[in-house]
Amino acid sequence: MKFSEDRIRHISHLILDELEKEACVEPDGRAATVHEIKKVLFDYFEAEDNVDDLVRGKIRSLSRIVPEGSREWDVLFNKLFNEEMEKRGFSL
């Protein structure tokens, strides 16, 4: 995971503050909303890490070598990464 729990908590509060400014959230549901935002962020970052490993493995297992950092590798990685994230319910 790329972010610490403290950073995710901070981001969750920033998101909630913006939602409250836009009147999308009632102030009395603040704790439950922060909890839900944190859960979504944790789930997303965990899926992102797992998909990254999976996609890198898929590229390594190709019958031909695709050098990491090449334009072809980047295009292939992004395509496979987006497909796998969508399978997990995270569309970008």
N, C-alpha and C positions, 0 to 999 in steps of 0.2 A: 504494500500500500504506500502511496506516495505522500500521504498526509498523516500527521499524528492525530490522536484523538482530540487533543486540545485545539488543533487547527480546524478540525471538522466541527467541533462544538462552536468555535468562533464563526465559521462560515455559516453554520445553521442559524445562529442569532442574527447575522447580517441579512440572510435571506428572509427570516421572519420579520425583521424590522421593515424591510421593503414591502413585504406582503401586507403588513399593518398599515403602512403609508397609503397603499392602494386600496385599503379597506377590503382586502380579500380574506382576512382572518380576524376573528373576534379576540379582543385582549384577554378574556377569561380562559381561553383555550391555549394559552401560550406554552405551557409546559408540555402538553400533549403534542402540540404542533412542532415544537423543537425536537422532541423525541422522534417524531415521524420523519422530519427532515434529515436528522442524523442517520436514521435507519436507511433511508433512500441513498444518501451519500456513501455510507459504508458498503451497501450492496453494490452500488455502481463501481466504486473503486476496487472492490474485491473481484467483480466480474471483469473489469478492465485488466487487472493483473493476470487473471487466469486465461483470458483470451489472448493477451500478448504472448504468453508462453506457448499456448496452443498454436497460434499463427506462425510463430518463429519455428516451431517444430515441423509444421506443414511445409514451410518453405525449404527447410533443411532436407526434408525427405523427398523433394522433387528429384526426378531422374537426372536433371542437369543442375549444375551449380549456378545459383543466382547470387552474385556478390552483394552482401549487405552494404547499404549506402548507395548502391547504384539506383538510377531512375527506375529501372525495372523492378528492383526489390521494393522500393518505396510504393510504387503503384500496386504491386501484388499484395504487399503487407496491408495497405489501406483498404483495398477491396475485401480481402479476407477478414480483416479486423471488423469492418463495418457489418459484414454479413453475420459474423459470429455474435456481435453485440445485439444485432436485431433479433437473432434467434433467442437471445436471453431477455428480450423485451426492452432493450435500450437502443432506441433509434437515435441516430445523430443527425 
